[in-house]
Amino acid sequence: MKEYQETRKIMHERIRRLRKTSHITQAELAQTLGISRRTYANYERGVHAMPAEVLVRIADTFDSSLDYLTGRES
């Protein structure tokens, strides 16, 4: 369970960092993903688990791998 929580923490931090360094707001990214800003904000903060399809779209948006987003590669 602890490993799962660490993976989620890494994932949320990396997604937030990618979004901010790309100068994209939560609202803009949410629109790109086809979800509400509130839903996206809850995903980014870790309030709700992020569905795989949203995670894949985020990886595609930032030209990143799922392994990077989930902390499996640096």
PAMI-584377 format. One line per 8 residues: their letters; for each residue x negated, y, z negated of C-alpha. Coordinates in steps of 0.5 Angstrom, whole numbers, plus 500, padded with zeros to 3 digits. Layout:
# PAMI-584377
A	X Y Z | ...
# end
This chain:
# PAMI-584377
MKEYQETR	500 500 500 | 494 505 498 | 491 504 505 | 498 505 509 | 498 512 505 | 491 514 507 | 493 512 514 | 499 517 514
KIMHERIR	495 522 510 | 490 522 516 | 495 522 521 | 499 528 519 | 492 532 517 | 489 530 524 | 496 532 528 | 497 539 524
RLRKTSHI	489 540 526 | 490 539 533 | 497 543 533 | 493 549 530 | 487 549 534 | 491 549 540 | 495 555 538 | 502 551 538
TQAELAQT	507 553 533 | 511 547 530 | 517 550 534 | 513 549 541 | 511 542 539 | 518 540 537 | 521 543 543 | 516 539 547
LGISRRTY	517 533 544 | 525 534 544 | 526 534 537 | 528 540 532 | 523 544 529 | 525 542 522 | 525 534 524 | 518 535 527
ANYERGVH	516 539 520 | 518 533 516 | 514 529 520 | 508 533 520 | 508 534 512 | 510 526 511 | 517 527 509 | 519 522 514
AMPAEVLV	516 517 517 | 514 518 525 | 517 514 530 | 512 510 534 | 515 514 541 | 514 521 537 | 507 519 536 | 505 517 543
RIADTFDS	508 523 546 | 504 527 541 | 498 523 543 | 499 524 550 | 501 532 549 | 494 533 546 | 490 528 550 | 488 524 544
SLDYLTGR	488 516 543 | 493 513 538 | 487 510 534 | 484 517 533 | 491 520 530 | 491 514 525 | 484 515 523 | 482 508 526
ES	477 512 530 | 473 519 529
# end
